[in-house]
Amino acid sequence: MEDQDDMCTTLRVRWTIIPQTAPQPWIACSGCGGLSAFRSSGKIRLNANGRRLDAWLIYKCVTCDRTWNRPVFERQNVRDINPIVLEALQSNDPHWIRTETFNLEALRRRSQRVDEFPEFEIDKEMLHETPDWTRLELELMAPLPVSIRLDRLLASELQISRARLQSLHDGGALRTQPDRADPLRRRIKTGTLVSIDLTSEAEREQVWRPLVTGHPL
């Protein structure tokens, strides 16, 4: 927990990282005659057999448009299905479907290879603003799995080199919570906190603040 003195000198911002392209599984395609990448069509297929239900997420080959049905579940008793999930399936809810397209564990069980993509959008929200701040705290949120590493994200958004980020970390000016080995090379996880001591940076307000908050002065 931050004490009162820390709060008085800390600029706190939440970054929500949203990947733009869902992972693409590689499946043996009967139309292409070999392995091919498939992308989600954004559609669900349901099949009812009495009180049991099958659900598939429909994918299409990026080359020939041949379809592949990725099982969501099979022969599931309707009463055992979460009502929210059932409603989403029956209405082809786009938000639920998009979330399911990022289910890497399910994709890896059904395909020989899964391609992930680095493109993302980022929403920056001010949490605590104070004049004369000397410390930056970033709260990272990733509602969907993202493939980007922490050092690449920070280097891109803060416009500094990864070598300098590593130097800040090695010198104790950059810390993360949870504190894990080699955190800069790890994938972004929801709830990660990044703290950077910028006491020695003379242009915190002019240079760092616009980059951190996404708002020019």
N, C-alpha and C positions, 0 to 999 in steps of 0.2 A: 504494500500500500504506500502511496505517496504521502509524505507529511505536508504540513501547511506551507513550509518554506519551498518545497519542491513545486507545489501547485502555483506559487507566486512567480516562479521563474520558468514555467513549462508551457509551451505551445502544444496543445494536443489536437490531433486530427485523425479521423477515421478514413481509411482507404478501403473501398469495396471494389474488388477486382472481379470483373465479369468476362469470362472467355467468350469469344465470338463464334468459334467454329467447334461443333461437337466432334468428339473422337470418331474416327472411321475404322470399322473392322474390315479385315481382309478375309473374304470367304471364297470358296471354290464356286465360280460362276459358270453355270451351264451354258449361258449365252456366249461368254468369252472363251470358254474352254480352258480356264485356269484360274489362279487366284486373282481377285480383283477387289478394289476398295469399294465399300458400300456406304452410303449416307442415309440418314433417317429421312423418311418421307413426311414425318410429322403426323402420321396416322396410326391408329390402333385397330387391330382386327380382334373381334370377340367371337367365340363360339360356345353356345350353351348346350349342355347335354343333361337334361333334367335339372337338378340343383347344382350341377358342377359346371365350372366355367374355365375356358381356355382364353388366354390373352397373349397377343403377340404385338410387338412393335415392328412396323413395316419399314424395311430398308430397300433402297434401290441401288443397283450397280452404277457407279459413276460413269462407266463406259457405255453400257448397252441398255441400261434401265431395267434389267431383269430384277425381280423382287426377291427378297429374303425376309422371312418372318422370324424375328428374334423372340423366343419365348420370354414372356414376363412371368407367367406361371401357367401350369397345366393341371387340369382336373382338380381345380380348387373348389371346395364347397363354398357356395355364395355366402353362407352365414359366417364363414371364417375370414372373409375379405373385409379389410377396413372399409367402412362406409364411405369415407372420403376418397379412398383409392377407387372404389367401385364407381362412384359418381364421376370421377375424373376419366376413367376408362370409357364409361358409357357416353360421355359428352365430348370425347376427344379433346380434353382440356389441354391447351397448348403449353401452359406453364408446367403441368405435371409431366407431359411428354418430353419437354426440353430437359427437365431435371433428370428424367430416366435415360435420356440419350448420353448423359455424362456418367452413367453407372459403369465405371471401368471394370469392376470386378465381374459383373455379368457379361460384359463384352469379351473379356479375356477367357472366360469359361467356354465361349462359343466360337471363338475365332483364333486363327493361328498368329495373327498380328493385329495390333491396334495402333493407328497413327493418331498422334495428338498434335495440336496446333498452338503456336505461341501467341497469336493475336488476342488482344483483350481490350476492354474499355475499363476506365477507372473512375469511380465517383469519389470525390473528396469532400468530406464533411467536417466542419470545424466543431470540436467538442469543448475546447477551453481556450480562450484567448486572453492574453495578458500583455501589457506593455513591458518593455525591457526584458523580454524573455531571453534565456540563454540556453535552454534545453528543449529539444524537440522530442515528442513522443508520438509514434505512429501506431495506431491500432489497425491491424490488417484483417479484413474479412474476405473470405472466399466461399460464397454460398454454393459454388460448383467447383469441381476439381480443376485446377489450373496447372499447366506444366512448367510455368516460368519459375526460375530460381529467385531467391530473395536478392542476391547480388545484382542480377540482371534488372529486376524491377527497380531497385533503388538507384542504380546507375542511370537507367533510362529516365526516371521521373525527376531525380535530383540533379541530373546532368553532371555527374562526376564519374571518374573512372572506377572500375572494380578494384584496381590496385589501391586506390586511395581509400575505398571502403574497407578493404582488408587491413590497411594500415590503421584506420580509425578503430577497428575492432581489436587488432593486436595491441593497440595502446590503451584500450579500456574506455575510449570515448564513445564507442558504439556497442550497445549491449542488446540482447534479445531475451524475451521471456516467452516460452520456457527456454532456459539456458541449456542448449544442446551443443554437442561437438560440431564444429565447422558449420555454424548456422547459415552463413551466407550462401553456401552451396546447396542448401536444401530447398525443396519446393515450398511454396507459400502455403501456410495452413491458417484456417480461421482461428482468430484469437491471439495470434502472434503479436507481441508488442515489441517495437523497435525504439530504443532510446538513444539519442545522439546528443552528446555534450558539445555545444557550439560556442562555448564561452570565448574561445580564442578567435572566432570568426567575426570580423568587424562589420560585414555586410549581411548580417542575419535578416534584417527587415527588408532590405532592398533586393537581395538575391534569393535567399533561401525561402522566405515566406511565400512569395508568389508561386514557386515551384511546389511547395508542400501543400498549399491550399487550393491551387488551381485558379487563383484570382490575382490578376495583376494589381499593382498598387494604383 
